[in-house]
């Protein structure tokens, strides 16, 4: 795909207001593959105005028609699936197989779910002598991260379209090409001009302008907790709604009697997927002290099956991290873990290749709850294994961070696992290896965010309530 040297605004590609450009770098070889415009406040203003102008017509469009257009968008993504996967591998470094299955497969499933939901959702109901209407909130400013560059876009755009909202999307500067291809898909699907608009640029400039714009009614942001706090403060000053999906430090709790080998292998895979660049990665593995050393050995053996390599090679399971800054950050955390006394079982801070932003898959044992690597989000292929004495201590450790996004519990039986999961302060918990569900609400407790994505709960974020009394 050739990068667009402009913004998608009002149904057409138009020149950017400024001349600055953002280089897109392939993290596997550190070579520049494209450049896109660095959007300005002027670009954001034009996009918001286009979205505002398109809003009345789109909000009045019948839900069945909105559903059909979301379905058409899904069909375009299906038709261009291989192209999208190759593009994500190029700008993110995701192994091609994972890109095809997860990076493209999941958003296609999400789009399908909203095509169905838009046609069947009850946008009004009768309560006593009142009719309650669920109406679109208005213009949405969507700010998405680089780690799942298509999924996070679709997880915001699809429910917003289903609700009758119009949007301005500001994608992450590391992965703008996927967003540009998505804009092409929107255009090809026949979604009316101005309903969806794209402005590429940096967070401090384009992102801040979008969050602060008086024409934006809701800001939906996925990214770091630190930036989420800034966006929340900006939106709060204007009494503007926000939906924030932020960081995580998820616990994988393995209770006595669980299938230890399966729990460890699944937990390692969960951390290594996407090179650890998942907000809900199960980066803390909690094991009873009687099984601790066995679990450590199993984890070390499992990690050995994740060598780093060329992400375009079908045999590669672990690609690079996204950029030089992230490369240094993750390796810095590994060094910090060693300095604070954790036992390095696998991997380490040394780069496994001379070129590319590769990080060795790393496992730490003898990690205590107060260590930096047990408290802060690393966002890389780094697993910390902690021990516990009893279930109460395991619960304290699991709940003992500022985050609460994901988690997992393994036990000998479902009842025991569910009882423990009900006590965890987190938005989503996998029970004995439960699979991800695109219809279930996804979001966090505590500093992991505000609001939910996916399914009917995700659609509700883009609706506001009006009651008519008779």
C-alpha positions, 0 to 999 in steps of 0.5 A: 500500500502506498501511503496517503499524503493527506487526510481523509476528511468529508469523504475524500483525501485532502492535503494536510494543513502543514508540511511536517511528516511522520516516518513509519519504520519497520521495527524488524529492520529499522528501515523507513517504509513510508511517511504520513502527514503530521496533522495539526489543530487545523486538520482536526478542526476540518475533520470535526466540522465534517463529522458535525455536518454529517451527524444529523443525517447519519443519526437519522439513518435507519438502524437496518441501513447502518447495519448493512453499511457496517456489514459492507465494511466488514466485507471489504476487510475480508477481501483485503485480509491478506493485504492488511496482515502484511501491512501490520507485519510491516509497521508493527512487526507482528508475525504474519500468522498472528497478524492474519489470525488475530490482528485481522481476524478479530476486528472482522469478527467485531465488525460482524457482531455490530452489523448484527447488533445494529439491526436488532438493538432496542433503541427505545423501550417503554417504562411505565408512562415513559418512552425511553430513547437511546440516541447517539451521543454525537461526534466521537473523537477516537484515539487508538494505540499501535499495539492492535492497529486495526482491532482497536480502530474497529472496536471504536468505529463499529459501535459508534457507527451502529449507534448513529455517531460520526467520528474523527479517528487519530491513530497511533503515529507508529502504525498509521498505514493500517488506519489509512487502509481502513479509511479506504475500506470505509470509502469502498463500503459506501459509508456517507461522506463525513461520517468517518474522518481520519487525521494522522499525527502525534498525540501531543498535537493532533490527539490533544486538539481532538480531545479538547475540540468543542465539537467533540462530544465523546473521546474514546481513548485506548493507551497508557494510563498516564495519557488517559489521565491527561485526556480525562482531565481535558474532557472533564474541563468541558464536561465531555464524556470519555471512554478510557481503556488503559494499562494493565498488570494482569494476574494468572492465578494457578490454584492447587489442583489445577492442570499446572502444565496447561496453565503455565503453557497457556500463561506463557503464550498469553504473555508472548503473543504480540511480543507482550504488547497487549494491555491484558497480557497475563504478565504475573503468574501466581503459583502455590509455593509447593508447585513453584519450582515445577512451574518455573521449569515449565515456564522456562521450557515453554519460553524456549519455543518462542525464538525471535525472528523475521516476522514475515517467516511463517515459523516465527512466533515472536517478532520485535517490539514496535520502536526504539523507545519501546525497545529501550524501555522493555530492556530497562525493565529487565535490567531493573528486575535483575537489580532488584533481586529477581532470578533471571530464568530465561532471556535477559536485557541483551538484544538477540539480534544486531538489527531490529527492535528485538527483545529476548523472551524473558522469565523472572522467578523469585519476584516479590509483589513490591518489585517494579516488574510486579507493579508496572506495565512493561509491555514486552515479552517479560513474565514474572512468577510469584509464589503464594502461601494460601488463597488469601495471599494469592488474592492480595497479590492479584489485587495489589496493583493500581490496575484491573484490566484482565486476569485468569484463574486455574483450579481443579474445578470451575466452581473453585475458579469462579469463586476466586475470580468473583473476588478479583478487582478486574474487568475480565477473567479467563476461567481455566483457559476460557477463550476471548469473546468479542461479544463480552464487555472488555474494560478495566477496574481502577486505573485500567480505565472507564467504560467498556468496549465490545458487544452491547456494552460497547454500543452503550458507550456511544448512546445517551438517554432521553425519556418522554413522559406521557 
